[in-house]
Amino acid sequence: MTNLLDNRIRALTTQQLSTLVAQLAAEPDVWMPRLQLPEPRQRWWARLRGGPAVDVWLLSWLPGHATDLHDHGPSAAAFAVVRGELNEVRIAPGGRHVSVPRRAGSTTALGVGVIHDVQGAGNQAAVSIHAYSPPLVRMTYYGIDQRGRLRARSTLDTHEPEQGSD
């Protein structure tokens, strides 16, 4: 693995984050020992690596487990699906919701400010690896009001990645 976890690097690009999660996904001996399947009513996650340049998380999802619409504050992100299937929803220009299935083997990058939602899909538990650079310090969550406009609330609570509703 290239040394993308070198803590002297201050921020990784979305391409570097994509490479990092793809490399980790291809090394199950790194993440498989940490994996736990979620309880039916809540998701499960564990930090794989952390430092001043990047945070890397392992997440598991049952069908229907979801985050809320959110962005990652000043952090770029990428995630790789290593088992099962996720569904990602992004907010396109004009406020339209675009839904994209993310299957095992896929890698997805998100620039700073991209609004999205992730949900467990398919018939089995899904597992994904997420990386954030710089590490998460703030996330903004979005609700949709009666007129269809996004309403935001920010949080400094970053002890868990991709938090939301189940």
DSSP file (Angstrom, degrees, kcal/mol; ACC not computed):
  #  RESIDUE AA STRUCTURE BP1 BP2  ACC     N-H-->O    O-->H-N    N-H-->O    O-->H-N    TCO  KAPPA ALPHA  PHI   PSI    X-CA   Y-CA   Z-CA
    1    1 A M              0   0    0      0, 0.0    19,-0.0     0, 0.0     0, 0.0   0.000 360.0 360.0 360.0 134.0    0.0    0.0    0.0
    2    2 A T        -     0   0    0      1,-0.1     2,-1.9     2,-0.1     3,-0.4  -0.244 360.0 -97.6 -61.3 162.1    1.3    3.4   -0.8
    3    3 A N  S >  S+     0   0    0      1,-0.2     3,-1.3     2,-0.1    -1,-0.1  -0.301  72.8 138.4 -86.1  57.1    1.9    5.5    2.3
    4    4 A L  T 3   +     0   0    0     -2,-1.9    -1,-0.2     1,-0.3    16,-0.1   0.617  67.5  63.4 -74.4 -11.9   -1.3    7.5    2.2
    5    5 A L  T 3   +     0   0    0     -3,-0.4     2,-0.4    15,-0.0    -1,-0.3   0.304  68.8 131.1 -93.7   9.7   -1.6    7.1    5.9
    6    6 A D    X   -     0   0    0     -3,-1.3     3,-1.7     1,-0.2    45,-0.1  -0.502  53.7-147.7 -63.8 117.2    1.5    9.1    6.5
    7    7 A N  T 3  S+     0   0    0     -2,-0.4    -1,-0.2     1,-0.3    -3,-0.0   0.480  89.0  74.8 -73.4  -1.0    0.4   11.6    9.2
    8    8 A R  T 3  S+     0   0    0     44,-0.0     2,-0.3    45,-0.0    -1,-0.3   0.706  76.8  90.9 -79.8 -18.6    2.8   14.3    7.8
    9    9 A I    <   -     0   0    0     -3,-1.7     3,-0.1     1,-0.1    45,-0.0  -0.611  66.3-158.3 -74.8 132.8    0.3   14.8    4.9
   10   10 A R        +     0   0    0     -2,-0.3     2,-0.3     1,-0.3    -1,-0.1   0.852  68.6   1.6 -86.6 -35.7   -2.2   17.5    5.9
   11   11 A A        -     0   0    0    122,-0.1    -1,-0.3   123,-0.1     2,-0.3  -0.969  64.6-140.6-154.0 137.8   -5.1   16.6    3.5
   12   12 A L        -     0   0    0     41,-0.5    64,-0.2    -2,-0.3   121,-0.1  -0.694  22.9-120.5 -96.0 150.5   -5.6   14.0    0.9
   13   13 A T     >  -     0   0    0     -2,-0.3     4,-2.5     1,-0.1     5,-0.2  -0.350  31.6-104.8 -77.7 167.1   -7.3   14.6   -2.4
   14   14 A T  H  > S+     0   0    0      1,-0.2     4,-2.5     2,-0.2     5,-0.2   0.868 124.3  54.0 -62.0 -34.7  -10.5   12.7   -3.4
   15   15 A Q  H  > S+     0   0    0      2,-0.2     4,-2.3     1,-0.2    -1,-0.2   0.925 109.4  46.6 -64.2 -44.0   -8.3   10.6   -5.7
   16   16 A Q  H  > S+     0   0    0      2,-0.2     4,-2.5     1,-0.2    -2,-0.2   0.893 112.3  50.5 -64.9 -39.6   -6.0    9.7   -2.9
   17   17 A L  H  X S+     0   0    0     -4,-2.5     4,-2.6     2,-0.2     5,-0.2   0.916 110.3  50.0 -63.9 -42.4   -8.9    8.9   -0.6
   18   18 A S  H  X S+     0   0    0     -4,-2.5     4,-2.1     1,-0.2    -2,-0.2   0.916 111.8  48.2 -61.2 -43.4  -10.4    6.7   -3.3
   19   19 A T  H  X S+     0   0    0     -4,-2.3     4,-2.6     2,-0.2    -2,-0.2   0.915 111.0  51.8 -62.5 -43.3   -7.1    4.9   -3.7
   20   20 A L  H  X S+     0   0    0     -4,-2.5     4,-2.5     1,-0.2    -2,-0.2   0.940 112.0  43.3 -60.7 -50.2   -6.8    4.5    0.0
   21   21 A V  H  X S+     0   0    0     -4,-2.6     4,-2.4     1,-0.2    -1,-0.2   0.866 114.1  51.7 -68.1 -33.5  -10.2    2.9    0.5
   22   22 A A  H  X S+     0   0    0     -4,-2.1     4,-1.5    -5,-0.2    -1,-0.2   0.914 110.9  48.0 -66.1 -41.6   -9.8    0.7   -2.5
   23   23 A Q  H  < S+     0   0    0     -4,-2.6    -2,-0.2     2,-0.2    -1,-0.2   0.922 113.7  46.3 -64.2 -44.0   -6.4   -0.5   -1.2
   24   24 A L  H >< S+     0   0    0     -4,-2.5     3,-1.8     1,-0.2     7,-0.3   0.896 108.4  56.3 -65.7 -39.2   -7.8   -1.2    2.2
   25   25 A A  H 3< S+     0   0    0     -4,-2.4    -1,-0.2     1,-0.3    -2,-0.2   0.846 104.5  54.1 -60.1 -32.7  -10.9   -3.0    0.7
   26   26 A A  T 3< S+     0   0    0     -4,-1.5    -1,-0.3     1,-0.2    -2,-0.2   0.436 100.7  65.3 -81.9   1.1   -8.4   -5.3   -1.1
   27   27 A E    X>  +     0   0    0     -3,-1.8     3,-2.4    -4,-0.1     4,-0.9  -0.629  56.6 168.6-122.3  71.8   -6.8   -6.2    2.2
   28   28 A P  H 3> S+     0   0    0      0, 0.0     4,-3.2     0, 0.0    -1,-0.1   0.743  72.9  70.2 -60.0 -22.5   -9.4   -8.1    4.2
   29   29 A D  H 34 S+     0   0    0      1,-0.2    -2,-0.0     2,-0.2    -3,-0.0   0.742  99.0  51.6 -65.3 -19.7   -6.8   -9.1    6.8
   30   30 A V  H <4 S+     0   0    0     -3,-2.4    -1,-0.2    -6,-0.2     4,-0.1   0.892 127.0  17.3 -79.5 -43.1   -6.7   -5.5    7.8
   31   31 A W  H >X S+     0   0    0     -4,-0.9     3,-1.3    -7,-0.3     4,-0.8   0.749 107.0  75.9-106.1 -27.4  -10.4   -5.0    8.4
   32   32 A M  G >< S+     0   0    0     -4,-3.2     3,-1.1     1,-0.3    -3,-0.2   0.874  91.9  56.5 -58.5 -40.5  -12.1   -8.4    8.7
   33   33 A P  G 34 S+     0   0    0      0, 0.0    -1,-0.3     0, 0.0    -2,-0.1   0.767 110.2  47.0 -63.2 -21.4  -10.8   -9.0   12.2
   34   34 A R  G <4 S+     0   0    0     -3,-1.3    -2,-0.2    -4,-0.1     2,-0.1   0.586  88.3 115.9 -91.1 -12.3  -12.6   -5.8   13.3
   35   35 A L    <<  +     0   0    0     -3,-1.1     2,-0.4    -4,-0.8    10,-0.0  -0.340  35.0 172.3 -70.5 134.8  -15.9   -6.5   11.6
   36   36 A Q        -     0   0    0     -2,-0.1     8,-0.1     8,-0.0    -2,-0.0  -0.993  31.8-122.0-133.3 142.0  -19.1   -7.0   13.5
   37   37 A L        -     0   0    0     -2,-0.4    90,-0.0     1,-0.1    25,-0.0  -0.604  38.3-107.3 -80.8 147.0  -22.5   -7.2   12.0
   38   38 A P        -     0   0    0      0, 0.0     5,-0.2     0, 0.0    -1,-0.1  -0.242  26.6-106.6 -73.6 159.1  -25.0   -4.6   13.2
   39   39 A E    >   -     0   0    0      3,-0.5     3,-1.1     4,-0.1    23,-0.2  -0.473  40.1-105.2 -72.9 155.8  -27.9   -5.2   15.6
   40   40 A P  T 3  S+     0   0    0      0, 0.0    -1,-0.1     0, 0.0    22,-0.1   0.788 118.1  41.9 -57.6 -27.6  -31.3   -5.1   13.8
   41   41 A R  T 3  S+     0   0    0      1,-0.1     2,-0.3     2,-0.0   125,-0.1   0.516 118.7  32.3-101.9  -4.1  -32.1   -1.6   15.2
   42   42 A Q  S <  S-     0   0    0     -3,-1.1    -3,-0.5    23,-0.0    -1,-0.1  -0.996  73.2-115.1-150.7 156.9  -28.7    0.2   14.8
   43   43 A R        -     0   0    0     -2,-0.3     2,-0.3    -5,-0.2    18,-0.2  -0.321  26.6-136.7 -82.1 170.1  -25.7    0.3   12.6
   44   44 A W  E     +A   60   0A   0     16,-1.4    16,-2.5    -8,-0.1     2,-0.3  -0.965  24.7 167.1-129.2 146.4  -22.2   -0.6   13.7
   45   45 A W  E     -A   59   0A   0     -2,-0.3     2,-0.3    14,-0.2    14,-0.2  -0.985  12.0-172.1-153.6 157.8  -18.8    1.1   13.0
   46   46 A A  E     -A   58   0A   0     12,-2.1    12,-3.0    -2,-0.3     2,-0.4  -0.977  30.9-114.2-151.0 140.8  -15.2    1.1   14.2
   47   47 A R  E     -A   57   0A   0     -2,-0.3    10,-0.3    10,-0.2     3,-0.1  -0.641  26.2-176.1 -75.6 126.5  -12.3    3.4   13.5
   48   48 A L  E     -     0   0A   0      8,-2.9     2,-0.3    -2,-0.4     9,-0.2   0.854  69.3  -3.3 -87.3 -42.0   -9.6    1.5   11.5
   49   49 A R  E     -A   56   0A   0      7,-1.6     7,-2.9     2,-0.0    -1,-0.4  -0.985  64.8-179.7-148.7 152.2   -7.0    4.3   11.4
   50   50 A G  E     +A   55   0A   0     -2,-0.3     5,-0.2     5,-0.2   -43,-0.1  -0.992  15.9 128.5-154.3 153.6   -6.8    7.9   12.6
   51   51 A G        -     0   0    0      3,-0.5   -45,-0.0    -2,-0.3    -2,-0.0  -0.962  68.9 -67.0 178.8-174.5   -4.4   10.8   12.6
   52   52 A P  S    S+     0   0    0      0, 0.0     3,-0.1     0, 0.0   -45,-0.1   0.711 127.2  40.7 -69.3 -18.8   -4.0   14.4   11.6
   53   53 A A  S    S+     0   0    0      1,-0.3   -41,-0.5    81,-0.1     2,-0.3   0.813 122.6   3.8 -98.1 -34.2   -4.4   13.8    7.9
   54   54 A V        -     0   0    0     80,-0.2    -3,-0.5    79,-0.2     2,-0.4  -0.999  48.6-150.9-156.8 145.5   -7.1   11.1    7.6
   55   55 A D  E     -AB  50 132A   0     77,-2.1    77,-2.4    -2,-0.3     2,-0.4  -0.966  16.7-163.3-115.3 138.0   -9.6    9.1    9.5
   56   56 A V  E     -AB  49 131A   0     -7,-2.9    -8,-2.9    -2,-0.4    -7,-1.6  -0.990   8.8-173.4-126.6 130.2  -10.6    5.6    8.2
   57   57 A W  E     -AB  47 130A   0     73,-3.2    73,-2.6    -2,-0.4     2,-0.5  -0.912  19.2-145.9-125.6 147.7  -13.8    3.8    9.4
   58   58 A L  E     -AB  46 129A   0    -12,-3.0   -12,-2.1    -2,-0.3     2,-0.3  -0.959  26.5-177.0-108.5 128.6  -15.3    0.4    8.9
   59   59 A L  E     -AB  45 128A   0     69,-3.0    69,-2.5    -2,-0.5     2,-0.4  -0.949  14.9-159.5-128.0 146.4  -19.1    0.3    8.8
   60   60 A S  E     -AB  44 127A   0    -16,-2.5   -16,-1.4    -2,-0.3     2,-0.4  -0.968  11.8-170.0-124.6 148.7  -21.7   -2.4    8.6
   61   61 A W  E     - B   0 126A   0     65,-2.8    65,-3.3    -2,-0.4    60,-0.1  -0.994  14.2-149.4-138.0 134.3  -25.3   -1.9    7.5
   62   62 A L    >   -     0   0    0     -2,-0.4     3,-2.3    63,-0.2    58,-0.4  -0.692  53.3 -75.5 -91.5 158.8  -28.4   -4.0    7.4
   63   63 A P  T 3  S+     0   0    0      0, 0.0    58,-0.2     0, 0.0    -1,-0.1  -0.336 124.2  21.1 -53.6 130.0  -31.0   -3.3    4.7
   64   64 A G  T 3  S+     0   0    0     56,-2.6     2,-0.2     1,-0.4    57,-0.1   0.106  86.7 128.6  95.1 -21.5  -32.8   -0.1    5.6
   65   65 A H    <   +     0   0    0     -3,-2.3    55,-3.3   -23,-0.1    -1,-0.4  -0.499  39.7 169.8 -63.8 135.5  -30.1    1.2    8.0
   66   66 A A  B     -E  119   0B   0     99,-1.4    53,-0.2    53,-0.2     2,-0.2  -0.958  35.8-132.9-147.7 160.6  -29.5    4.8    6.8
   67   67 A T        -     0   0    0     51,-2.3    97,-0.3    -2,-0.3     2,-0.3  -0.477  36.5-108.7 -95.1 178.0  -27.8    8.1    7.4
   68   68 A D        -     0   0    0     95,-0.9    50,-0.2    -2,-0.2    48,-0.1  -0.690  51.4 -74.8 -98.1 162.9  -29.6   11.4    7.1
   69   69 A L  S    S+     0   0    0     73,-0.5    73,-2.6    -2,-0.3     2,-0.3  -0.386  77.1 146.0 -54.5 132.4  -28.8   13.8    4.3
   70   70 A H  E     -FG 116 141B   0     46,-2.4    46,-2.7    71,-0.3     2,-0.3  -0.983  42.0-140.6-160.3 165.0  -25.5   15.3    5.2
   71   71 A D  E     - G   0 140B   0     69,-2.0    69,-1.1    -2,-0.3    44,-0.1  -0.798  30.3-117.5-123.2 176.3  -22.1   16.7    4.1
   72   72 A H    >   -     0   0    0      1,-0.4     3,-2.1     3,-0.3    66,-0.3  -0.052  40.1-130.1-107.3  31.0  -18.8   16.3    5.8
   73   73 A G  T 3  S-     0   0    0      1,-0.3    40,-0.6    67,-0.1    -1,-0.4  -0.340  80.7 -12.0  58.6-131.8  -18.0   19.9    6.7
   74   74 A P  T 3  S+     0   0    0      0, 0.0     2,-0.4     0, 0.0    -1,-0.3   0.332 116.6 100.6 -84.3   9.6  -14.5   20.8    5.5
   75   75 A S    <   -     0   0    0     -3,-2.1    38,-0.4    63,-0.3    -3,-0.3  -0.749  61.6-144.8-100.5 141.4  -13.5   17.2    4.8
   76   76 A A  E     -C  133   0A   0     57,-2.7    57,-2.1    -2,-0.4     2,-0.3  -0.585  27.9-166.6 -86.4 162.9  -13.4   15.3    1.5
   77   77 A A  E     -CD 132 110A   0     33,-2.7    33,-3.3    55,-0.2     2,-0.3  -0.954  20.2-173.2-148.3 163.7  -14.4   11.6    1.7
   78   78 A A  E     -CD 131 109A   0     53,-1.7    53,-2.6    -2,-0.3     2,-0.3  -0.964   8.4-166.4-153.3 151.1  -14.4    8.3   -0.2
   79   79 A F  E     -CD 130 108A   0     29,-2.6    29,-2.9    -2,-0.3     2,-0.4  -0.999   7.7-156.7-142.4 148.8  -15.9    5.0    0.5
   80   80 A A  E     -CD 129 107A   0     49,-2.4    49,-2.5    -2,-0.3     2,-0.6  -0.975  16.9-137.6-120.5 133.7  -15.5    1.5   -0.8
   81   81 A V  E     +C  128   0A   0     25,-2.1    24,-3.1    -2,-0.4    25,-0.3  -0.826  24.3 174.6 -90.1 121.6  -18.3   -1.2   -0.5
   82   82 A V  E     +     0   0A   0     45,-2.5     2,-0.3    -2,-0.6    46,-0.2   0.606  66.0  16.1-104.5 -15.0  -16.6   -4.5    0.4
   83   83 A R  E    S-C  127   0A   0     44,-1.5    44,-2.3    41,-0.0    -1,-0.3  -0.967 111.3  -9.9-156.4 140.7  -19.7   -6.6    0.9
   84   84 A G  S    S-     0   0    0     -2,-0.3    20,-1.4    42,-0.2     2,-0.4  -0.333  86.6 -60.8  75.6-151.4  -23.3   -6.3    0.0
   85   85 A E  E     -IH 103 121B   0     36,-0.6    36,-2.6    39,-0.4     2,-0.3  -0.998  36.3-169.3-143.0 139.8  -25.0   -3.3   -1.5
   86   86 A L  E     -IH 102 120B   0     16,-3.1    16,-3.5    -2,-0.4     2,-0.5  -0.843  16.6-139.4-117.6 160.2  -25.6    0.3   -0.4
   87   87 A N  E     -IH 101 119B   0     32,-2.9    32,-2.1    -2,-0.3     2,-0.4  -0.993  17.4-161.6-119.1 127.6  -27.8    2.9   -2.0
   88   88 A E  E     -IH 100 118B   0     12,-2.9    12,-3.2    -2,-0.5     2,-0.5  -0.919   2.6-163.4-111.1 134.8  -26.4    6.5   -2.1
   89   89 A V  E     -IH  99 117B   0     28,-2.6    28,-1.9    -2,-0.4     2,-0.3  -0.970   9.4-174.2-115.0 129.5  -28.6    9.5   -2.7
   90   90 A R  E     -IH  98 116B   0      8,-2.6     8,-2.9    -2,-0.5     2,-0.7  -0.892  27.6-120.1-118.9 153.7  -27.0   12.8   -3.7
   91   91 A I  E     -I   97   0B   0     24,-1.5    24,-0.3    -2,-0.3     6,-0.2  -0.842  33.3-158.5 -92.7 115.0  -28.6   16.2   -4.1
   92   92 A A    >   -     0   0    0      4,-3.5     3,-2.0    -2,-0.7     4,-0.3  -0.402  38.4 -68.6 -85.7 165.9  -28.1   17.3   -7.7
   93   93 A P  G >  S+     0   0    0      0, 0.0     3,-0.5     0, 0.0    -1,-0.2  -0.289 126.2  32.6 -52.6 138.9  -28.3   20.9   -8.9
   94   94 A G  G 3  S-     0   0    0      1,-0.2    -2,-0.1    -3,-0.1    -3,-0.0   0.424 128.8 -82.2  88.2  -0.2  -31.8   22.2   -8.6
   95   95 A G  G <  S+     0   0    0     -3,-2.0    -1,-0.2     1,-0.3     2,-0.2   0.493  81.2 151.0  86.4   3.0  -32.4   20.1   -5.5
   96   96 A R    <   -     0   0    0     -3,-0.5    -4,-3.5    -4,-0.3     2,-0.5  -0.466  44.2-128.2 -70.5 139.2  -33.2   16.9   -7.4
   97   97 A H  E     -I   91   0B   0     -6,-0.2     2,-0.5    -2,-0.2    -6,-0.2  -0.776  21.3-164.6 -89.8 128.4  -32.4   13.7   -5.6
   98   98 A V  E     -I   90   0B   0     -8,-2.9    -8,-2.6    -2,-0.5     2,-0.4  -0.967   4.2-157.3-117.0 121.8  -30.3   11.2   -7.5
   99   99 A S  E     -I   89   0B   0     -2,-0.5   -10,-0.2   -10,-0.2   -12,-0.0  -0.845  12.1-179.8-103.7 130.8  -30.1    7.6   -6.3
  100  100 A V  E     -I   88   0B   0    -12,-3.2   -12,-2.9    -2,-0.4     2,-0.2  -0.991  24.9-130.1-132.5 125.3  -27.2    5.4   -7.2
  101  101 A P  E     -I   87   0B   0      0, 0.0     2,-0.5     0, 0.0   -14,-0.2  -0.539  18.1-158.6 -70.7 138.5  -26.7    1.7   -6.1
  102  102 A R  E     -I   86   0B   0    -16,-3.5   -16,-3.1    -2,-0.2     2,-0.2  -0.954  15.6-171.0-120.7 109.6  -23.2    1.1   -4.7
  103  103 A R  E >   -I   85   0B   0     -2,-0.5     3,-2.4   -18,-0.2   -22,-0.4  -0.518  37.7 -69.7-100.8 165.0  -22.3   -2.6   -4.9
  104  104 A A  T 3  S+     0   0    0    -20,-1.4   -22,-0.2     1,-0.3    -1,-0.2  -0.254 122.6  31.4 -51.4 133.6  -19.4   -4.6   -3.5
  105  105 A G  T 3  S+     0   0    0    -24,-3.1    -1,-0.3     1,-0.4     2,-0.2   0.223  93.5 119.8  98.1 -12.8  -16.2   -3.6   -5.4
  106  106 A S    <   -     0   0    0     -3,-2.4   -25,-2.1   -25,-0.3     2,-0.4  -0.562  45.1-160.4 -88.0 151.6  -17.3    0.0   -6.0
  107  107 A T  E     -D   80   0A   0    -27,-0.2     2,-0.4    -2,-0.2   -27,-0.2  -0.996   7.2-169.0-129.1 136.2  -15.4    3.1   -4.8
  108  108 A T  E     -D   79   0A   0    -29,-2.9   -29,-2.6    -2,-0.4     2,-0.3  -0.986   5.2-156.2-130.8 134.4  -17.1    6.5   -4.5
  109  109 A A  E     -D   78   0A   0     -2,-0.4     2,-0.4   -31,-0.2   -31,-0.3  -0.846   3.3-164.7-110.5 147.7  -15.5    9.9   -3.8
  110  110 A L  E     -D   77   0A   0    -33,-3.3   -33,-2.7    -2,-0.3     3,-0.1  -0.979  11.1-145.5-133.4 119.9  -17.1   13.0   -2.4
  111  111 A G    >   -     0   0    0     -2,-0.4     3,-1.8   -35,-0.2   -39,-0.2  -0.254  46.6 -68.3 -72.4 169.0  -15.6   16.4   -2.6
  112  112 A V  T 3  S+     0   0    0      1,-0.2    -1,-0.2   -38,-0.1   -36,-0.1  -0.364 122.6  19.4 -57.2 132.3  -16.0   19.0    0.2
  113  113 A G  T 3  S+     0   0    0    -40,-0.6     2,-0.3   -38,-0.4    -1,-0.2   0.354  81.8 144.2  89.5  -5.3  -19.6   20.1    0.4
  114  114 A V    <   -     0   0    0     -3,-1.8     2,-0.5     1,-0.1   -42,-0.3  -0.525  41.5-144.3 -69.4 129.2  -21.2   17.2   -1.4
  115  115 A I        +     0   0    0    -24,-0.3   -24,-1.5    -2,-0.3     2,-0.3  -0.827  35.2 146.8 -96.8 128.3  -24.6   16.4    0.2
  116  116 A H  E     -FH  70  90B   0    -46,-2.7   -46,-2.4    -2,-0.5     2,-0.3  -0.947  35.4-146.1-152.5 172.9  -25.5   12.7    0.3
  117  117 A D  E     - H   0  89B   0    -28,-1.9   -28,-2.6    -2,-0.3     2,-0.4  -0.977  13.8-153.8-140.5 146.3  -27.3   10.0    2.2
  118  118 A V  E     - H   0  88B   0     -2,-0.3   -51,-2.3   -30,-0.2     2,-0.3  -0.977  13.3-179.7-126.9 140.1  -26.3    6.3    2.4
  119  119 A Q  E     -EH  66  87B   0    -32,-2.1   -32,-2.9    -2,-0.4   -53,-0.2  -0.999  33.4-110.8-141.2 140.2  -28.6    3.4    3.0
  120  120 A G  E     + H   0  86B   0    -55,-3.3   -56,-2.6   -58,-0.4   -34,-0.2  -0.516  46.6 178.9 -64.3 132.7  -28.2   -0.4    3.4
  121  121 A A  E     + H   0  85B   0    -36,-2.6   -36,-0.6   -58,-0.2     3,-0.4  -0.692  32.5  39.8-128.6 179.7  -29.8   -2.0    0.4
  122  122 A G  S    S-     0   0    0     -2,-0.2     4,-0.1     1,-0.2   -35,-0.0  -0.296  98.1 -64.7  75.5-161.4  -30.3   -5.5   -1.0
  123  123 A N  S    S+     0   0    0      2,-0.1     2,-0.3   -61,-0.0    -1,-0.2   0.410 107.9  49.6-108.2  -0.9  -31.1   -8.6    1.1
  124  124 A Q  S    S-     0   0    0     -3,-0.4   -39,-0.4   -39,-0.1    -3,-0.1  -0.838  93.9 -74.7-135.1 169.6  -28.0   -8.9    3.3
  125  125 A A        -     0   0    0     -2,-0.3     2,-0.3   -63,-0.1   -63,-0.2  -0.361  45.9-147.8 -63.0 143.5  -25.7   -6.9    5.5
  126  126 A A  E     -B   61   0A   0    -65,-3.3   -65,-2.8   -42,-0.2     2,-0.4  -0.825   6.7-157.3-111.5 154.7  -23.4   -4.5    3.7
  127  127 A V  E     +BC  60  83A   0    -44,-2.3   -45,-2.5    -2,-0.3   -44,-1.5  -0.997  14.3 175.6-133.0 136.3  -19.9   -3.5    4.8
  128  128 A S  E     -BC  59  81A   0    -69,-2.5   -69,-3.0    -2,-0.4     2,-0.5  -0.972  24.3-140.1-141.1 155.4  -18.0   -0.4    3.7
  129  129 A I  E     -BC  58  80A   0    -49,-2.5   -49,-2.4    -2,-0.3     2,-0.4  -0.974  23.0-168.4-115.8 127.6  -14.8    1.4    4.4
  130  130 A H  E     -BC  57  79A   0    -73,-2.6   -73,-3.2    -2,-0.5     2,-0.4  -0.929   5.4-168.9-120.0 139.7  -14.9    5.2    4.6
  131  131 A A  E     -BC  56  78A   0    -53,-2.6   -53,-1.7    -2,-0.4     2,-0.4  -0.985   1.7-168.2-129.0 141.7  -12.0    7.7    4.7
  132  132 A Y  E     -BC  55  77A   0    -77,-2.4   -77,-2.1    -2,-0.4   -55,-0.2  -0.993  12.8-139.5-131.1 132.7  -12.2   11.4    5.5
  133  133 A S  E    S+ C   0  76A   0    -57,-2.1   -57,-2.7    -2,-0.4   -79,-0.2  -0.973  92.3  22.4-144.9 129.4   -9.5   14.0    5.0
  134  134 A P  S    S-     0   0    0      0, 0.0    -1,-0.2     0, 0.0   -80,-0.2   0.719 118.6 -96.8 -60.0 166.6   -8.9   16.1    6.9
  135  135 A P        -     0   0    0      0, 0.0    -2,-0.1     0, 0.0   -85,-0.0  -0.119  53.6 -79.9 -52.8 151.7  -10.5   14.0    9.7
  136  136 A L        +     0   0    0      1,-0.2    22,-0.1    22,-0.1     3,-0.1  -0.285  58.7 154.8 -56.7 128.4  -14.1   14.9   10.5
  137  137 A V  S    S+     0   0    0      1,-0.4     2,-0.3   -65,-0.3    -1,-0.2   0.489  70.1  13.9-123.3 -21.1  -14.5   17.9   12.7
  138  138 A R        -     0   0    0    -66,-0.3    -1,-0.4    20,-0.1     2,-0.4  -0.981  57.5-168.8-155.7 141.2  -18.0   19.0   11.6
  139  139 A M  E     - J   0 155B   0     16,-2.1    16,-2.6    -2,-0.3     2,-0.5  -0.976  13.4-146.6-128.2 147.1  -20.9   17.5    9.7
  140  140 A T  E     -GJ  71 154B   0    -69,-1.1   -69,-2.0    -2,-0.4     2,-0.3  -0.966  12.3-157.0-115.4 128.6  -24.0   19.3    8.5
  141  141 A Y  E     -GJ  70 153B   0     12,-3.4    12,-2.2    -2,-0.5     2,-0.4  -0.791   8.0-151.4-104.9 147.6  -27.3   17.5    8.4
  142  142 A Y  E     - J   0 152B   0    -73,-2.6   -73,-0.5    -2,-0.3     2,-0.3  -0.951  12.8-175.4-126.0 136.9  -30.2   18.5    6.1
  143  143 A G  E     - J   0 151B   0      8,-2.6     8,-3.0    -2,-0.4     2,-0.5  -0.819  26.9-123.1-116.4 164.8  -33.9   18.1    6.3
  144  144 A I  E     - J   0 150B   0     -2,-0.3     6,-0.2     6,-0.2    -2,-0.0  -0.947  24.8-145.9-113.0 124.4  -36.4   19.1    3.7
  145  145 A D    >   -     0   0    0      4,-2.9     3,-2.1    -2,-0.5     6,-0.0  -0.132  37.1 -86.3 -80.9-178.2  -39.1   21.6    4.6
  146  146 A Q  T 3  S+     0   0    0      1,-0.3    -1,-0.1     2,-0.1    -2,-0.0   0.720 129.1  53.0 -63.6 -21.8  -42.7   21.7    3.3
  147  147 A R  T 3  S-     0   0    0      2,-0.1    -1,-0.3     0, 0.0     3,-0.1   0.391 121.0-106.8 -92.6   2.9  -41.6   23.8    0.3
  148  148 A G  S <  S+     0   0    0     -3,-2.1     2,-0.3     1,-0.3    -2,-0.1   0.599  74.4 138.8  84.1  11.2  -38.9   21.2   -0.6
  149  149 A R        -     0   0    0      1,-0.1    -4,-2.9    -5,-0.0     2,-0.3  -0.636  56.9-111.7 -89.9 148.2  -36.0   23.4    0.5
  150  150 A L  E     -J  144   0B   0     -2,-0.3     2,-0.4    -6,-0.2    -6,-0.2  -0.604  27.6-163.4 -77.0 135.1  -33.0   22.1    2.4
  151  151 A R  E     -J  143   0B   0     -8,-3.0    -8,-2.6    -2,-0.3     2,-0.3  -0.983  13.1-149.7-118.2 132.0  -32.7   23.1    6.0
  152  152 A A  E     +J  142   0B   0     -2,-0.4     2,-0.3   -10,-0.2   -10,-0.2  -0.738  20.5 178.4-109.5 149.9  -29.3   22.6    7.6
  153  153 A R  E     -J  141   0B   0    -12,-2.2   -12,-3.4    -2,-0.3     2,-0.3  -0.965  19.0-148.1-141.3 133.7  -28.0   21.9   11.1
  154  154 A S  E     -J  140   0B   0     -2,-0.3     2,-0.4   -14,-0.3   -14,-0.2  -0.682  10.4-166.8-100.5 154.6  -24.3   21.5   11.9
  155  155 A T  E     -J  139   0B   0    -16,-2.6   -16,-2.1    -2,-0.3   -18,-0.0  -0.995  23.6-158.7-138.4 145.7  -22.8   19.3   14.6
  156  156 A L        +     0   0    0     -2,-0.4     2,-1.1   -18,-0.2    -1,-0.1   0.377  65.4 111.8 -96.8   1.3  -19.3   19.1   16.0
  157  157 A D        +     0   0    0      1,-0.1     3,-0.2   -18,-0.1   -20,-0.1  -0.643  30.1 153.1 -80.0  98.5  -20.1   15.5   17.2
  158  158 A T        +     0   0    0     -2,-1.1    -1,-0.1     1,-0.1   -22,-0.1  -0.073  28.4 116.5-119.6  32.8  -17.8   13.4   15.0
  159  159 A H  S    S+     0   0    0      1,-0.1    -1,-0.1     2,-0.0    -2,-0.1   0.536  83.1  36.3 -78.0  -4.2  -17.3   10.4   17.2
  160  160 A E  S    S-     0   0    0     -3,-0.2     3,-0.5  -114,-0.0     2,-0.2  -0.995  83.3-125.6-145.0 145.6  -19.0    8.3   14.6
  161  161 A P  S    S+     0   0    0      0, 0.0    -2,-0.0     0, 0.0    -3,-0.0  -0.564  85.0   3.5 -87.8 153.2  -19.0    8.4   10.8
  162  162 A E  S    S-     0   0    0     -2,-0.2   -44,-0.1     1,-0.1   -90,-0.0   0.835  84.8-179.6  47.0  44.1  -22.1    8.7    8.6
  163  163 A Q        +     0   0    0     -3,-0.5   -95,-0.9   -96,-0.1     2,-0.3  -0.305  20.3 108.7 -72.6 162.0  -24.4    8.9   11.6
  164  164 A G        -     0   0    0    -97,-0.3   -97,-0.2   -47,-0.0     2,-0.2  -0.979  62.3 -28.0 166.4-154.3  -28.1    9.1   11.1
  165  165 A S              0   0    0     -2,-0.3   -99,-1.4     1,-0.1  -123,-0.0  -0.531 360.0 360.0 -92.4 157.7  -31.3    7.3   11.4
  166  166 A D              0   0    0   -101,-0.2    -1,-0.1    -2,-0.2   -99,-0.1   0.334 360.0 360.0-118.4 360.0  -31.9    3.6   11.2
